[in-house]
């Protein structure tokens, strides 16, 4: 942006010793910052100058109004009034003898219709001395406004709230087989126990049903901690082996994985059973376990507790002479094709999760939308509203998306993914206040919350928070913030690491090249940007980032 200063001669008509003598000794007017930028969706500047001594007529009146012009439109700021010592109008008094200082602040809202337009700041001066009014042309004080920060917008992906339907689910079946002391043979009474009957029924069902596959069987053999270690180790091994042989004989096919383990002296099981029991002096038994770590010493000390040992032998130790079976069956549900057909022909027969899943795998957006609407009709589920909002958001139908997200939040106000999506929609619409509210409830979302918060703070003009929020994010907006912060090396690295660069990436690279005096980089990246999105031609023509290059024939050729 060109640095503009201008002479106080624009005020000359009222800065006079009388209404007929014009001031001819100028002072410069300054604009701060010199490079006016859009920050937090606002354009702000402070303007200062000086009224020289003995030059402001005692009856002089001056109204000064900042005006932002773009295209054929303008926005008028607040007016400041300066008056001479004998003027009738109220305003800031300017001494005829000593002169005075001119000071004014202006603030304009950056609006969507300003995008791609040259923004120029003027002062509009209405001068009067007594009854005489003077016409003064608007005076240019800032030839352009930097709009780089307005490139920040919602670029993160909205996230779906999926169904709980699984094409394959795992069913677990457990059973225990108990053994007589010092034996490892399987008894009919144990094989006909309730838990074993349930396990055998599950095996039989899997053998007959093609949608069921016994994927894994874990078998563990145990011995109680009484007797010698070698005997117990042999017993645990034999109990496991006999159990596994029996189960293998019942399971059809060879796709099942068997996992075996043994525990020769099940002290952990002993402790658990004692803790859960109501035997006499159980606290004493537990103290023995704590005091002695050697297995033989433990067993001897427990045997010494004569009054307790009979109770242990009768109620605790038999439960430890066992094998344990944990069987995993993979159950394959309905195929995608089957679910889709049923969803279209008889959706009322499907569960809400089956119908949601069918909608998610439908081949076209129109079919997805129709099925999500059917979910709402039958179940009024918040996930369907959210997923419809996500589709509308992706199609840039922001008002429609906003309505769907609002419906989803009525049903699930604290869901992090819905709040995240609603926040993205707010950002896309420029509603920073609501975006902050929704993103504040999005902790735990599957979406890129870091990136969205960074974008939020860039749009708010809170650049310190933006820089911290982006963290290690590698996105267009993160690079844009680094350029705003003048951390050009970091911006260059971020841009190089963006996984899916697009036209916006190339445009930001062109800005970086312009700021680092890389003329060829400006040309090549701008050519890539406009090839990807012709709208960047219009923006580049008005962008003060490229002021030095606008007269170059090569640049003009790219953006024509």
Buried (B, 14 or more C-beta within 10 A) or exposed (E): BEEBEBBBBBBBBBBBBEBEEBBEEBBEBBBEEEEBBBBBBEBBBEBBBBBBEBBBBBBBBBBBBBBBBBEEEEBEBEEBBBBBBEBEBEBBEBBBEEBBEBEBBBEBEBEEEBBBBBBBBBBBBBBBBBEEEBEBEBBBBBBBBBBBBBBBBBBBBBBBBBBEBEEEEEBEBEBBBBBEEEEBEBEEEBBEBEBBEEBBEBBEBBEEEEEBBBBBBBBBBBBBBBBEEEEBBBBBBBBBBBBBEBBEEEBEEEEBEEEBEBBBBBBEBBBBBBEEBEBEEBEEBEEBBEEBEEBEEBBEBBEEBEEBBEBBBEBBBBBBBBBBBBBBBBBBBBEBEEBBEBBBEEBEEBEBBBBBBBBBBBEEEEBBBBBBBBBBEBBEBBBBBBBBBBBBBEEEBBEBBBBBBBBBBEBBEEBBBBBBBBBBBBBBBBBBEBBBBBBEBBEEBBBBBBBBBBBBBBBBBBBEBBBEBBEEBBBBBBBBBBBBBEBBEBBBEBBEEBEEBBBBBBBBBBBBBBBBEBBEBBBBBBBBBBEBBEBBBBBBBBBBBBBEBBEBEEBEEBBE
